């Protein structure tokens, strides 16, 4: 493979990766626990929390620990969805690329 062709492929892959990353950064992911009476959390592809919804039945002092646990579960669920989506989309761009010496 000649060096010019390799450089062209690298630049093309770089453009695709940038486009996918921009798309992922604006994608929203939702994690939830407890069904319709529970907690839901939305994050963006940068793993920034953008919305938290808590069912009103959970908003009393007796449910404090349960609410804290539910928030953790919902946030971790949303972060995991974002991670998996990022791996899949970035992997699809680099799939089949062979770099000599690697």
Rosetta blueprint (number, residue, H / E / L):
1 X L
2 X L
3 X H
4 X H
5 X H
6 X H
7 X H
8 X H
9 X H
10 X H
11 X H
12 X H
13 X H
14 X H
15 X H
16 X H
17 X H
18 X H
19 X H
20 X H
21 X H
22 X H
23 X H
24 X H
25 X H
26 X H
27 X L
28 X E
29 X E
30 X E
31 X E
32 X E
33 X E
34 X L
35 X H
36 X H
37 X H
38 X L
39 X E
40 X E
41 X E
42 X E
43 X E
44 X E
45 X L
46 X L
47 X L
48 X L
49 X E
50 X E
51 X E
52 X E
53 X E
54 X E
55 X L
56 X H
57 X H
58 X H
59 X L
60 X L
61 X H
62 X H
63 X H
64 X H
65 X H
66 X H
67 X H
68 X H
69 X H
70 X H
71 X H
72 X H
73 X H
74 X H
75 X H
76 X H
77 X H
78 X H
79 X H
80 X H
81 X H
82 X H
83 X H
84 X H
85 X H
86 X H
87 X H
88 X H
89 X H
90 X H
91 X H
92 X H
93 X H
94 X H
95 X L
96 X L
97 X L
98 X L
99 X L
100 X L
101 X L
102 X L
